[in-house]
Amino acid sequence: MLYSGRLQLPAGTPEEEIAELADTTMASLGLSRIANSPVGDASRRGISGGEKKRVNIGLELMKRPKILFLDEASIEERTDAFLVLSSDLLVSPSLMI
């Protein structure tokens, strides 16, 4: 999240602000406990599939978007991504999901 913030946020954004946004984003997405875990790949097991989805959502949220479009295959299943995005933690007046 920090790396994404450093690359995506405007030049001159204070490091403390980037770190705070990363911490808040990870906490909101339930990712704090895996903050230093490898994501993994085809040859190495890493975090779970639901956690990978939430990491990708977090990387997008680090850009502070006004609108965030997501494709959820089946809302009826109440997947991790749906639960996270429907929570009060991520809903703000400046972000439309």
Secondary structure, 3 states (H helix, E strand, C coil): CHHHHHHHCCCCCCHHHHHHHHHHHHHHCCCHHHCCCCCCCCCCCCCCHHHHHHHHHHHHHCCCCCECCCCCCCHHHCCHHHHHHHCCCCCECCEEC
